[in-house]
Amino acid sequence: MARVKRGKNKTQKRKNVLKKTKGYRGRQKSHKRSAKEALTHAGRNAYKHRKRKKGDMRRQWQIVISAGLKGHDISYSRFIKLLKEGEVELDRKTLAGLAKEQPEAFTAVVKSVV
């Protein structure tokens, strides 16, 4: 049987790992073992934060809607309750967009619900 040499594969794997860690700080960008570990952690955090981003956006929309409701003397929670009771099918993203970019349309929505 012929001898299998894997030097080329090993070098290519190392190059790929180091290419992905370009821009990292310290040893993590230049040493294979540290770089591989850093990539694992980075991937895990990227996955976790993609999920967390959804909640962050929802919180941001709530803040914008609440700020839009300040002039109408109604709280955010009461407004959402009235929306559900009035069977208005607008989500928080749309409401936040209206509150930010079209205050008169947002006012019309508030008046229709209250």
KAWO-V521498 format. One line per field, one symbol per residue. burial: b if it has 24 or more other C-alpha atoms within 12 Angstrom, else e. A space follows every 10 residues. Layout:
burial->???
This chain:
burial->eeeeeeeeee eeeeeebbee beeeeeebbe ebeebbebbe eeeeeeeeee eeeeeeeeee bbbbbbebbe eeeeebeebb eeeeeeeeee ebeebbebbb eeeeebbebb eeee
